[in-house]
């Protein structure tokens, strides 16, 4: 709950307020406490509820409970002190009782060992908070803090209220969650006189009780100082020497310790050079490097006489010199265990072998809308049936609390799918990174995850049309590719540079493609357009002296604009000559910032204004079809965090904040936030221009929206599980284990809030120094900042993993409903789904596994082994890694 600054109870405090007059003026604190407690008790006996009593005092029920706790604690301490003083004077317990007007048994209780220590918990906790505020100024005292202090949540809340009695202030400050874009509200305790505005302006300085000292100069983004390679060990292969045909590839001499790729054959890397520059590309091992050369860098550049002109300069940012999130190989001790904060290789890996196969294999609307309507409908139907099956499985669950939690998660996923319009991939579709082997033919691909001799197509995003989709025959006998990549490669394929050029001008520094089996010819392909062959954007549209240079922000806008134009043109039946004009312009735009190209002249020469007028409505128009408009940004009035659910329709009901701002001219505006067009309409057809493919996509979006609403209706109408004391007794050990796991997970809450505060401060600093960053760069920096901030604060999301026995306890009702909801909010939902809807994993027998291992060792590809054993490639991979 957010409380206005004017509502704070400060200085006078709860225990000194009663309408306009203070409690018991002139009396002792004990007398004032007793007066307050007597008043509350008298009102309770008269039939007033706690809520009504709190309203009478113009305070919240939380503040009332805290006030009662403070008064009781201080009264108890006073009585303990009085009893102890009388005991020290030689009074008997009976005499003390007579003197104090209490039974002898109560005297014994007051004098019991440890009683004073227990009464001192509140004071001790308050003193800890005071010390922390003196050190850190702004203190996060929100949920989870009590777990680090090892006190109850009530004790912490009472200690905070006690400090408020002394004039300390409490403020509720919002910070953005960098991972989700949502707002997190932080409860901040500060010194007397601290205003909300001061805390808000300094929200980057909010600390937690568990805040550690500074890291002694450790970098923001957490990487260790990279090992720098001497440039004398590097050979540059320029364009005229064959470098253009492998642009982006870094060949690595095998067996060189400081150039190890770990267990990978290939990886996308960054390599520091001479402490001033770095290499960027795909590293692969190669045997025949010249003597004295450990790295060969392939570039699409001419020789200037200075090899460093072919490298990139390290960024002027000690926190992140490569401008990318990287992983490093640590040194190992004698037992092979990694040594923290060490580095053994100059290879700083962005992605490594096995990373690309984890990427999604769904088909984007940008790709599928350029194919036949029948194929699009078929794959969208598959996607919907998967979602519908998931919904039905959740609805079949017998545990209502689990069902409610999974339905809530499901509805959000369905909403997202309704906006992004992705379709199911065709069977065996998977992501692969491309590696050059220029001895391969133009119609060949080395792809060990596919059958030798079969036909596949390669899809790269974005692409201009089906003329940028090469159709190739799998050749898994190619000797060079087999030697470099092996036969068990997980996610790399080999093609020549001419095929890469057809893939929207792909290079080999980590570009990826979807590989799709196409033996049936479902995916349409077409020959490369003659008008695009040999087109060189740099030669065709060079910049001129004094020309305004394209900014990163402009590039992002222009690239999105021309991509939408190409999609709209294709959907609305443009001919290939027109599409080629838009594609040529897109090739100029994508290089305009980097190479200072005259992109405005390209737009004029290629007639982009005329194409926009013909296919988007006017020369200044934007996206005009459902496919291109779906995720287009739209501004809506700023909303309060969260939403209500209409119990009849299941639709989300957002509440506007009503916040406003005044512009430079003094005009008042409603504050807005960014959303997506398809997310803000109940009927996707309102964004359609009326084509058949758009009708297919709008129908698909609408049925997903309906499914999301249905799930939310079920959330509202589902009641929690019935608690069972018998089940708690039966599963006592499991209940204790679940409580311990939940405690560990919740301990992360204040650390995570602190990480969000620190990460926001880092991002703000970076954006101030570079206000023209592209959106993709901002997202990257946010991710990097949050990763490092979590490292520095010790924040780590401790997802609860359940045992089968713990799941039994939950199903039996051994956990209170509220506790179960907390467990589910901090659990691995994928595991919860598996436990709630168990399916038998299809694995190979031990005999088949041994045979598979032997065949792979003999040089068979994974696709060949899977076919020989009569199992799917997925089953083979799962069995060999399980």
C-alpha positions in Angstrom: 0.0 0.0 0.0 1.3 3.5 -0.9 0.8 6.1 1.8 0.8 9.8 1.1 3.5 11.8 2.9 0.9 13.9 4.7 -0.5 10.7 6.4 2.7 9.7 8.1 2.6 9.6 11.9 5.8 11.3 13.0 7.2 13.0 16.1 4.0 12.9 18.2 3.5 9.2 17.4 0.6 6.9 17.8 0.8 6.6 21.6 0.7 10.4 22.0 -2.3 11.1 19.8 -6.1 11.1 20.6 -7.9 13.4 18.2 -6.6 16.9 19.0 -5.0 16.0 22.4 -2.0 14.0 23.5 -2.4 10.9 25.7 -2.1 11.6 29.5 -0.2 14.8 29.3 2.2 15.1 32.2 2.1 11.5 33.2 4.8 8.9 32.9 5.3 6.9 29.7 4.0 3.8 31.5 0.8 5.7 32.5 0.3 6.8 28.9 0.9 3.3 27.6 -1.7 1.9 30.1 -4.2 4.6 29.2 -3.9 3.8 25.6 -4.2 0.0 26.2 -7.2 0.5 28.6 -8.9 2.7 26.0 -8.4 0.1 23.2 -9.7 -2.7 25.5 -12.7 -0.6 26.6 -13.7 0.0 23.0 -13.2 -3.7 22.1 -15.5 -4.7 25.0 -18.1 -2.2 23.7 -18.3 -4.2 20.5 -16.0 -2.2 18.2 -13.9 -4.1 15.8 -10.2 -3.6 15.3 -10.9 -1.8 12.0 -13.4 0.6 13.7 -11.0 1.3 16.6 -8.2 2.1 14.1 -10.5 4.4 12.1 -11.4 6.2 15.4 -7.8 6.9 16.0 -7.3 7.9 12.3 -4.7 5.2 11.8 -4.4 1.9 10.0 -5.0 -1.5 11.7 -1.3 -2.2 11.1 -0.4 0.9 13.0 -2.9 0.0 15.8 -1.4 -3.4 16.2 2.1 -1.9 16.3 1.0 0.6 18.9 -0.5 -2.1 21.1 2.7 -4.1 20.7 4.9 -1.1 21.6 2.7 -0.3 24.6 2.6 -3.9 25.9 6.3 -4.3 25.4 7.2 -1.1 27.2 4.7 -1.9 30.0 6.2 -5.4 30.3 9.7 -4.0 30.5 8.6 -1.6 33.2 7.0 -4.4 35.2 10.0 -6.6 34.9 12.2 -3.7 36.0 10.0 -3.0 39.0 9.9 -6.7 40.0 13.6 -7.0 39.7 14.3 -3.9 41.8 12.1 -5.2 44.6 13.7 -8.6 44.4 17.2 -7.0 44.7 15.9 -5.3 47.9 15.1 -8.7 49.4 11.3 -8.8 48.9 9.8 -12.3 48.5 7.7 -13.1 45.4 4.6 -12.9 47.5 5.5 -9.5 48.8 6.4 -8.3 45.4 3.0 -9.4 44.1 1.3 -7.6 47.0 3.3 -4.5 46.2 2.6 -4.6 42.5 -1.0 -5.9 42.8 -0.4 -9.0 40.8 -0.5 -12.8 41.6 2.7 -14.5 42.9 2.7 -16.6 39.7 2.9 -13.5 37.6 5.9 -12.3 39.6 7.7 -15.6 38.9 7.0 -15.2 35.2 8.4 -11.7 35.2 11.6 -12.8 37.0 12.0 -16.0 34.9 15.5 -16.3 33.2 15.5 -14.8 29.7 12.3 -12.9 30.2 14.1 -9.5 30.1 16.1 -10.6 27.0 12.9 -11.5 25.2 11.4 -8.1 26.2 14.5 -6.4 24.9 14.1 -7.8 21.4 12.1 -4.8 20.3 14.6 -2.3 21.6 17.5 -4.3 20.2 15.9 -4.5 16.8 15.1 -0.8 16.9 18.7 0.0 17.8 20.0 -2.1 14.8 17.7 -0.2 12.5 19.0 3.1 14.0 22.6 2.0 13.5 21.9 1.0 9.9 20.2 4.3 9.1 23.2 6.2 10.5 25.4 4.2 8.2 23.3 4.0 5.1 20.7 6.8 5.4 17.9 5.2 3.4 17.0 1.6 4.6 14.8 -0.9 2.8 12.6 -2.5 5.5 10.2 -4.3 3.2 9.1 -7.9 3.1 11.9 -10.4 3.6 14.1 -8.1 5.7 13.0 -9.8 8.9 14.4 -13.1 7.6 17.9 -11.6 7.4 17.5 -10.1 10.9 16.2 -13.4 12.3 13.2 -11.7 13.9 9.5 -12.1 13.1 7.8 -9.9 10.6 5.6 -8.5 13.5 8.8 -7.7 15.6 10.3 -5.8 12.6 7.1 -3.9 11.9 6.8 -3.0 15.6 10.4 -1.8 15.7 9.8 0.4 12.7 6.7 1.8 14.3 8.7 2.5 17.5 11.2 4.5 15.5 8.3 6.4 13.9 7.3 7.2 17.4 10.7 8.9 17.8 10.3 10.8 14.6 11.8 8.5 12.0 10.0 8.5 8.7 8.7 5.8 6.4 8.2 6.3 2.7 7.1 4.1 -0.2 9.1 4.5 -3.3 8.6 2.8 -6.7 11.5 1.6 -8.8 11.3 -0.2 -12.1 12.0 -3.9 -12.4 14.6 -4.1 -15.2 13.7 -7.7 -16.0 9.9 -7.1 -16.4 9.3 -3.4 -16.8 6.9 -3.5 -13.8 7.2 -1.3 -10.7 8.4 -2.5 -7.4 7.4 -0.6 -4.3 10.1 -0.3 -1.6 9.3 0.5 2.0 12.0 2.9 3.1 12.9 3.9 6.7 14.8 7.1 7.1 16.0 9.6 9.7 13.7 12.2 11.3 12.9 15.0 8.9 13.6 13.1 5.7 11.0 13.9 3.1 9.6 11.6 0.4 11.1 13.9 -2.3 14.6 13.4 -0.8 14.2 9.6 -0.7 12.9 9.5 -4.3 15.7 11.7 -5.7 18.2 9.4 -3.9 16.4 6.1 -4.6 19.6 4.7 -6.0 21.1 4.9 -2.5 18.4 2.8 -0.8 20.2 -0.1 1.0 19.2 -3.3 2.8 20.1 -4.6 6.2 22.3 -7.2 4.4 24.1 -4.6 2.3 27.7 -5.6 2.0 30.7 -3.2 1.9 31.8 -2.0 -1.5 33.6 -4.5 -3.6 36.9 -2.7 -3.6 36.8 -1.6 -7.2 35.2 -4.7 -8.8 33.6 -3.8 -12.1 29.9 -3.1 -12.4 29.1 -5.9 -14.8 31.1 -8.5 -12.9 33.5 -9.8 -15.5 37.2 -10.2 -14.5 39.8 -8.1 -16.4 40.2 -10.0 -19.6 43.4 -11.6 -20.7 44.8 -9.5 -23.6 46.5 -11.2 -26.6 49.6 -9.7 -28.2 48.8 -8.6 -31.7 51.9 -10.2 -33.0 50.2 -13.6 -32.5 47.3 -12.5 -34.8 47.2 -12.6 -38.6 44.5 -10.7 -40.5 43.1 -12.2 -43.7 41.8 -9.3 -45.7 39.0 -9.3 -48.3 41.3 -9.8 -51.3 43.0 -12.8 -49.5 39.7 -14.7 -48.9 38.7 -12.9 -45.7 35.4 -11.8 -47.3 34.3 -15.4 -47.8 34.7 -16.1 -44.0 34.0 -12.6 -42.7 33.6 -12.8 -38.9 35.4 -16.1 -38.3 38.4 -16.3 -36.0 40.5 -19.4 -36.6 42.2 -20.7 -33.4 45.3 -22.9 -33.1 44.2 -26.0 -31.1 46.0 -26.8 -27.8 47.0 -23.2 -26.9 46.1 -22.9 -23.2 45.3 -19.2 -23.1 43.0 -19.5 -26.1 40.9 -22.4 -24.9 37.2 -22.7 -25.8 36.7 -25.1 -22.9 34.7 -28.1 -24.1 33.3 -26.3 -27.2 34.5 -26.8 -30.8 33.1 -23.3 -31.7 31.9 -20.2 -29.8 30.9 -16.6 -30.4 33.7 -14.7 -28.7 35.3 -11.3 -27.8 39.1 -11.3 -27.5 41.1 -8.3 -26.1 44.2 -7.3 -28.0 47.1 -5.3 -26.7 44.8 -3.8 -24.0 43.4 -1.3 -26.6 41.4 -3.3 -29.1 39.3 -6.5 -29.4 38.2 -9.1 -31.9 34.6 -10.0 -32.4 33.4 -13.1 -34.2 33.0 -16.9 -34.3 36.0 -18.8 -33.0 36.6 -22.3 -34.4 39.7 -24.5 -34.2 41.9 -24.9 -37.3 45.0 -27.0 -37.5 47.1 -25.5 -40.4 47.8 -22.0 -39.0 51.2 -20.5 -40.0 54.2 -20.7 -37.6 54.0 -18.0 -34.9 50.3 -17.3 -35.6 47.7 -18.4 -33.0 44.7 -16.6 -34.4 43.6 -15.7 -37.9 40.9 -13.1 -38.2 38.8 -13.0 -41.4 37.6 -9.5 -42.4 35.7 -7.9 -45.3 38.2 -5.0 -45.4 41.3 -3.9 -47.3 44.8 -3.8 -45.9 45.7 -0.3 -44.6 49.1 -1.3 -43.4 48.0 -1.3 -39.8 46.3 -4.5 -38.7 44.6 -2.8 -35.8 42.4 -1.0 -38.3 40.7 -4.4 -38.7 40.0 -4.6 -35.0 37.5 -2.8 -32.8 38.6 -0.4 -30.1 37.8 -1.5 -26.6 34.9 0.6 -25.3 35.7 3.5 -23.0 33.8 1.7 -20.2 35.9 -0.3 -17.7 32.7 -2.0 -16.6 32.0 -3.6 -20.0 34.8 -3.2 -22.5 33.2 -5.5 -25.1 29.7 -4.1 -25.0 28.3 -7.6 -24.5 27.5 -10.1 -21.8 30.3 -12.7 -21.7 31.3 -15.7 -19.8 34.9 -16.6 -18.9 36.7 -19.8 -18.2 38.1 -19.7 -14.7 41.4 -21.3 -13.6 41.1 -24.8 -12.1 42.6 -26.1 -8.9 44.4 -29.5 -8.7 41.1 -31.3 -8.4 39.7 -29.6 -11.4 37.4 -27.2 -9.5 37.0 -23.6 -10.7 38.9 -21.0 -8.7 36.6 -17.9 -8.1 37.6 -14.6 -9.7 40.2 -16.0 -12.0 40.5 -16.3 -15.8 42.5 -18.8 -17.8 41.5 -18.0 -21.4 41.4 -14.9 -23.5 38.2 -16.3 -25.1 35.3 -14.3 -23.6 32.3 -16.2 -24.8 29.0 -14.6 -25.8 27.5 -17.9 -26.9 29.1 -21.4 -27.0 28.4 -24.8 -28.5 24.9 -25.9 -27.4 23.5 -22.4 -26.6 21.8 -21.9 -30.0 19.8 -25.1 -29.9 18.0 -23.8 -26.9 16.6 -20.9 -28.9 13.0 -20.9 -29.9 12.0 -22.8 -33.1 8.7 -21.0 -33.6 7.8 -19.4 -36.9 7.4 -15.6 -36.8 4.5 -13.8 -38.5 7.1 -11.8 -40.5 8.3 -15.1 -42.0 5.1 -17.1 -42.2 2.9 -14.3 -43.7 5.1 -14.5 -46.8 4.3 -18.2 -47.2 1.0 -19.8 -48.3 -2.1 -19.0 -46.2 -2.7 -22.8 -45.9 0.7 -23.3 -44.3 0.2 -20.3 -41.9 -3.2 -21.6 -40.8 -1.8 -25.1 -40.2 1.0 -24.0 -38.0 -1.1 -21.5 -36.1 -3.6 -24.3 -35.5 -0.9 -26.4 -34.1 0.2 -23.6 -31.8 -3.4 -23.0 -30.6 -4.1 -26.8 -30.0 -1.0 -26.9 -27.8 -2.2 -24.0 -25.8 -5.7 -25.5 -25.5 -4.3 -28.8 -24.4 -2.2 -27.1 -21.8 -5.3 -25.3 -20.5 -7.3 -28.5 -20.4 -4.5 -30.3 -18.4 -4.4 -27.4 -15.9 -8.2 -27.5 -15.5 -8.0 -31.3 -14.8 -5.8 -30.7 -11.7 -7.4 -31.6 -8.4 -5.4 -29.1 -6.3 -7.4 -25.8 -6.7 -4.5 -23.6 -5.4 -2.1 -25.1 -7.9 -4.7 -24.9 -10.6 -5.3 -21.2 -9.8 -1.6 -20.3 -9.9 -1.0 -22.2 -13.2 -4.1 -20.7 -14.8 -2.8 -17.2 -13.8 0.5 -17.9 -15.5 -1.2 -19.5 -18.5 -3.4 -16.5 -19.1 -0.4 -14.2 -19.3 1.3 -16.6 -21.7 -1.8 -16.7 -23.9 -2.1 -12.9 -23.9 1.5 -12.7 -25.1 1.0 -15.3 -27.8 -2.1 -13.4 -29.0 0.1 -10.3 -29.6 3.3 -11.8 -31.0 1.5 -14.1 -33.4 4.2 -16.8 -33.4 3.3 -20.2 -35.0 4.5 -23.7 -34.2 7.7 -24.7 -36.0 7.5 -27.6 -38.5 8.8 -30.9 -37.3 12.6 -31.0 -36.5 12.9 -27.2 -37.0 15.9 -25.9 -35.0 18.2 -22.9 -34.7 21.8 -23.2 -35.9 24.8 -20.9 -36.2 26.4 -20.7 -39.6 30.1 -21.6 -40.2 31.8 -21.1 -43.6 33.2 -23.9 -45.8 33.7 -22.4 -49.2 34.6 -25.7 -50.8 30.9 -26.7 -50.4 28.6 -26.3 -53.4 26.0 -23.6 -53.7 23.2 -26.1 -53.1 24.8 -28.0 -50.2 24.8 -27.7 -46.4 26.7 -29.6 -43.7 24.0 -30.4 -41.1 24.7 -33.4 -38.9 21.4 -33.0 -37.1 19.6 -33.8 -40.3 19.5 -36.8 -42.6 22.2 -37.0 -45.3 20.7 -36.2 -48.7 17.5 -34.6 -47.4 16.3 -31.2 -48.5 16.2 -28.3 -46.0 15.6 -24.5 -46.2 17.4 -21.9 -44.2 15.4 -18.9 -42.7 17.1 -15.8 -41.4 15.2 -13.0 -39.6 14.4 -10.5 -40.9 14.3 -11.4 -44.6 12.8 -9.5 -47.5 11.0 -12.4 -49.2 11.1 -16.0 -50.3 14.0 -15.1 -52.7 16.2 -14.9 -49.6 15.4 -18.5 -48.5 18.0 -20.9 -49.9 16.9 -24.5 -50.4 19.8 -26.9 -49.9 20.7 -30.6 -49.9 22.3 -32.0 -46.8 25.9 -33.3 -47.4 27.2 -34.8 -44.2 30.2 -36.4 -45.9 32.0 -33.1 -46.5 35.6 -33.8 -45.2 36.6 -30.3 -44.0 33.3 -29.7 -42.3 33.4 -33.1 -40.5 36.9 -32.4 -39.3 36.1 -28.9 -38.0 32.6 -29.3 -36.6 32.6 -33.1 -35.9 29.6 -35.4 -36.4 28.0 -34.7 -33.1 27.7 -30.9 -33.3 24.5 -29.7 -31.6 23.7 -26.4 -33.3 26.1 -25.5 -36.1 25.9 -25.9 -39.9 28.3 -25.4 -42.7 27.6 -23.4 -45.9 29.6 -21.3 -48.3 29.7 -17.6 -48.4 27.4 -17.3 -51.5 24.6 -19.0 -49.6 25.2 -16.7 -46.7 24.8 -13.7 -49.1 21.3 -15.0 -50.1 20.5 -15.0 -46.4 19.9 -11.2 -46.3 23.7 -10.7 -46.5 24.6 -12.8 -43.5 28.1 -13.0 -42.3 29.9 -15.5 -40.0 30.3 -13.6 -36.7 27.5 -15.5 -35.0 24.5 -15.1 -37.4 21.9 -17.8 -37.0 19.3 -19.5 -39.1 16.3 -21.7 -38.6 16.9 -25.0 -40.4 13.7 -26.6 -41.6 13.3 -30.0 -43.3 11.5 -29.3 -46.6 11.3 -32.7 -48.4 7.6 -32.0 -49.0 8.1 -28.5 -50.4 5.8 -26.8 -47.9 8.1 -23.9 -47.5 8.2 -21.7 -50.6 11.5 -20.6 -52.0 12.5 -18.7 -55.1 15.8 -17.9 -56.9 17.7 -14.8 -55.8 16.6 -11.6 -57.5 18.9 -10.5 -60.2 18.5 -6.8 -59.1 20.0 -7.7 -55.7 23.0 -9.6 -57.0 26.2 -7.7 -56.4 24.5 -4.8 -54.8 26.9 -3.0 -52.6 25.3 -0.4 -50.3 28.6 1.3 -49.4 29.6 1.8 -53.0 26.1 2.8 -54.2 25.2 5.4 -51.4 28.4 6.8 -49.8 28.1 9.7 -47.5 29.4 13.2 -48.2 31.3 15.8 -46.2 29.0 17.6 -43.7 26.2 15.0 -44.1 24.2 14.5 -40.8 25.2 11.1 -39.6 22.5 8.6 -38.7 22.1 8.1 -35.0 21.4 4.7 -33.4 17.9 5.8 -32.5 17.3 6.8 -36.2 18.6 3.5 -37.4 16.3 1.5 -35.1 13.3 3.6 -36.4 14.2 3.5 -40.0 15.0 -0.3 -40.0 11.7 -1.0 -38.3 9.9 1.2 -40.8 11.3 -0.4 -43.9 10.9 -3.9 -42.5 7.2 -3.2 -41.9 7.0 -1.8 -45.4 8.4 -5.0 -46.9 6.0 -7.1 -44.9 3.0 -4.9 -45.9 4.0 -4.9 -49.5 4.3 -8.7 -49.6 1.0 -9.2 -47.9 -0.8 -6.8 -50.2 0.7 -8.3 -53.4 3.6 -6.1 -54.5 5.6 -7.4 -57.5 9.2 -8.5 -57.1 10.6 -5.4 -58.7 9.0 -3.2 -56.1 10.0 -5.4 -53.2 13.6 -5.4 -54.5 13.6 -1.6 -54.2 12.5 -1.8 -50.6 15.1 -4.5 -49.8 17.9 -2.5 -51.4 17.0 0.4 -49.2 16.9 -1.8 -46.1 20.4 -2.9 -46.9 21.5 0.7 -47.0 19.7 1.6 -43.7 21.2 -1.3 -41.8 24.8 -0.1 -42.6 24.1 3.6 -42.7 25.1 4.4 -39.1 28.2 2.2 -39.1 29.5 3.3 -42.6 28.0 6.8 -42.7 25.9 6.0 -45.8 23.5 8.4 -47.5 20.3 6.7 -46.6 18.1 9.6 -47.5 19.4 9.5 -51.0 18.7 5.7 -51.0 15.1 6.4 -50.0 14.7 8.9 -52.9 16.4 6.7 -55.6 14.4 3.6 -54.5 11.1 5.5 -54.4 10.3 4.6 -50.8 7.8 7.4 -50.4 5.9 6.1 -53.5 5.9 2.6 -52.2 4.6 3.7 -48.8 1.8 5.7 -50.4 0.8 2.7 -52.5 0.9 0.0 -49.8 0.6 1.9 -46.5 -1.8 4.7 -47.5 0.5 7.7 -47.7 4.2 8.6 -48.1 4.5 9.3 -44.3 2.3 6.4 -43.1 3.6 3.4 -41.1 2.5 -0.2 -40.7 -0.8 -1.0 -42.4 -1.5 -4.7 -41.9 -2.2 -6.7 -38.8 1.1 -8.5 -39.0 3.2 -5.3 -39.0 0.8 -3.3 -36.6 0.5 -6.1 -34.0 3.5 -5.1 -31.9 3.7 -1.5 -33.0 3.9 0.9 -29.9 0.9 2.8 -28.7 0.7 5.2 -25.7 -2.0 4.6 -23.2 -2.8 6.5 -19.9 -0.4 5.4 -17.1 -1.9 2.5 -15.1 -1.6 1.4 -11.5 0.4 -1.8 -11.1 -1.6 -5.0 -11.4 -5.2 -5.3 -12.6 -8.6 -6.6 -11.6 -10.5 -9.4 -13.4 -14.0 -9.0 -14.7 -15.7 -12.1 -13.2 -18.1 -12.3 -16.1 -15.7 -11.8 -19.0 -12.3 -12.6 -17.6 -10.9 -9.4 -19.1 -8.3 -7.4 -17.4 -9.5 -4.1 -15.8 -6.7 -1.6 -15.5 -7.0 1.4 -13.2 -5.4 4.7 -14.4 -3.1 6.5 -12.0 -4.5 9.9 -13.1 -1.0 11.2 -13.0 -0.2 14.3 -15.1 2.8 16.5 -16.0 3.3 20.0 -17.3 5.2 20.6 -20.5 7.6 23.5 -21.3 4.6 25.7 -22.4 2.7 25.1 -19.1 0.2 22.7 -20.7 -1.0 19.8 -18.5 -0.9 16.4 -20.0 -2.0 12.9 -18.8 1.0 10.8 -18.1 1.1 7.8 -20.4 2.9 4.5 -20.7 3.9 2.4 -23.8 1.9 -0.7 -24.8 1.4 -2.7 -28.1 -1.5 -2.1 -30.5 -2.7 -5.7 -30.5 -2.6 -5.9 -26.7 -5.0 -2.9 -26.5 -7.8 -4.2 -28.7 -10.3 -6.9 -28.0 -10.7 -7.7 -31.6 -7.6 -8.2 -33.7 -9.5 -7.7 -37.0 -9.7 -4.0 -36.2 -6.0 -3.8 -37.2 -6.4 -5.7 -40.5 -6.4 -4.3 -44.0 -8.7 -7.1 -45.1 -6.4 -9.7 -46.7 -6.8 -13.5 -46.3 -3.5 -14.0 -44.4 -4.6 -11.2 -42.0 -7.9 -12.9 -41.5 -6.1 -16.1 -40.5 -3.9 -14.3 -38.0 -6.7 -12.2 -36.5 -8.8 -15.3 -36.0 -5.9 -17.0 -34.3 -5.2 -13.9 -32.0 -8.9 -13.7 -31.0 -9.1 -17.3 -30.0 -6.0 -17.0 -27.9 -7.4 -13.8 -26.3 -10.6 -15.7 -25.5 -8.6 -18.6 -24.0 -6.7 -16.1 -21.8 -10.0 -14.6 -20.6 -11.5 -18.0 -19.9 -8.4 -18.9 -17.8 -8.8 -15.7 -15.8 -12.5 -16.4 -15.2 -11.5 -19.7 -13.7 -8.9 -18.0 -11.5 -11.6 -15.8 -10.0 -14.0 -18.7 -9.5 -11.5 -21.1 -8.0 -11.3 -21.4 -4.2 -8.1 -22.6 -2.4 -7.3 -26.1 -1.1 -8.8 -27.3 2.2 -6.2 -27.5 4.9 -5.8 -30.8 6.7 -4.3 -31.1 10.2 -4.0 -34.9 9.7 -2.0 -34.4 6.5 0.3 -32.0 8.3 1.0 -34.6 10.9 1.6 -37.3 8.3 3.9 -35.1 6.2 5.6 -33.3 9.2 9.1 -33.6 7.7 8.0 -32.5 4.3 6.2 -29.5 5.8 9.3 -28.5 7.7 11.4 -28.9 4.5 9.0 -26.7 2.5 9.0 -24.0 5.1 12.8 -24.0 5.1 12.9 -23.8 1.3 10.4 -21.0 1.3 12.3 -19.1 3.9 15.5 -19.3 1.8 13.5 -18.1 -1.3 11.9 -15.2 0.6 15.3 -14.1 2.1 16.2 -13.0 -1.4 13.4 -10.4 -1.6 15.2 -7.4 0.0 18.4 -8.3 -1.8 16.5 -8.4 -5.1 15.0 -5.0 -4.4 18.4 -3.6 -3.6 19.7 -5.1 -6.8 16.9 -3.4 -8.8 17.8 0.0 -7.1 21.5 -0.4 -7.9 20.8 -1.6 -11.5 18.5 1.4 -12.1 21.3 3.7 -10.9 23.8 2.0 -13.2 21.5 2.2 -16.3 20.7 5.9 -15.6 24.4 6.6 -15.5 25.0 4.8 -18.8 22.1 6.5 -20.5 23.3 9.9 -19.4 26.6 9.4 -21.0 25.1 8.0 -24.2 21.5 9.3 -24.7 21.3 8.1 -28.3 21.6 4.4 -27.5 19.4 2.0 -29.6 16.6 0.2 -27.8 18.4 -3.1 -28.3 21.5 -1.6 -26.6 19.4 -0.3 -23.7 17.9 -3.7 -23.2 21.4 -5.3 -23.2 22.7 -2.8 -20.6 19.7 -3.3 -18.4 20.3 -7.0 -18.5 24.0 -6.6 -17.7 23.3 -4.1 -15.0 20.8 -6.4 -13.2 23.2 -9.3 -13.5 26.0 -7.4 -11.9 23.8 -5.8 -9.3 22.6 -9.2 -8.2 26.2 -10.3 -7.9 27.1 -7.3 -5.8 24.1 -7.6 -3.5 24.1 -11.4 -3.2 20.6 -11.5 -4.8 19.8 -14.8 -6.3 16.4 -16.1 -7.1 16.1 -19.3 -5.1 13.5 -21.2 -7.0 11.9 -23.9 -4.9 12.4 -27.4 -6.3 9.9 -29.9 -4.9 10.5 -33.6 -4.1 7.8 -36.1 -5.0 7.1 -36.5 -1.3 6.7 -32.8 -0.8 4.3 -32.7 -3.7 2.3 -35.4 -2.0 2.1 -33.3 1.1 0.8 -30.3 -0.9 -1.8 -32.5 -2.6 -2.9 -33.8 0.7 -3.5 -30.3 2.1 -0.7 -30.3 4.6 0.1 -26.7 3.8 -2.1 -23.7 4.6 -3.5 -22.1 1.4 -1.6 -18.8 1.9 1.7 -20.6 2.5 1.1 -22.7 -0.6 0.5 -19.6 -2.7 3.9 -18.2 -1.5 5.6 -21.5 -2.3 4.1 -21.5 -5.8 5.1 -17.9 -6.4 8.7 -18.9 -5.6 8.7 -22.3 -7.3 9.9 -23.5 -10.6 6.6 -23.4 -12.5 7.9 -25.8 -15.2 8.5 -28.4 -12.5 5.1 -27.7 -10.9 3.5 -28.4 -14.3 5.4 -31.6 -14.6 4.4 -32.7 -11.2 0.8 -31.7 -11.7 0.5 -33.2 -15.2 3.0 -36.1 -15.2 4.1 -37.6 -18.5 6.4 -40.5 -19.0 9.7 -39.5 -20.6 10.5 -41.5 -23.6 14.1 -42.6 -23.3 16.2 -45.3 -25.0 17.1 -48.5 -23.3 20.6 -49.0 -21.9 21.4 -51.2 -24.9 20.4 -48.6 -27.4 22.3 -45.9 -25.5 25.5 -48.0 -25.7 24.9 -48.6 -29.4 24.3 -44.9 -30.0 27.5 -43.9 -28.2 29.5 -46.5 -30.2 28.0 -45.2 -33.5 28.7 -41.6 -32.7 32.3 -42.5 -31.8 32.6 -44.2 -35.2 31.7 -41.0 -37.1 28.0 -41.4 -37.7 26.0 -38.2 -37.3 23.3 -37.8 -34.7 20.6 -37.8 -37.4 22.0 -41.1 -38.8 22.1 -42.7 -35.3 18.6 -41.7 -34.5 17.3 -43.1 -37.8 19.2 -46.4 -37.3 17.9 -46.9 -33.8 14.3 -45.9 -34.7 14.0 -42.9 -32.3 13.6 -39.2 -32.8 16.6 -36.9 -32.6 15.1 -35.3 -29.5 14.9 -38.7 -27.8 18.5 -39.5 -28.7 19.8 -36.2 -27.3 17.7 -36.5 -24.1 18.8 -40.1 -23.5 22.5 -39.3 -24.0 22.4 -36.3 -21.6 20.0 -37.7 -18.9 
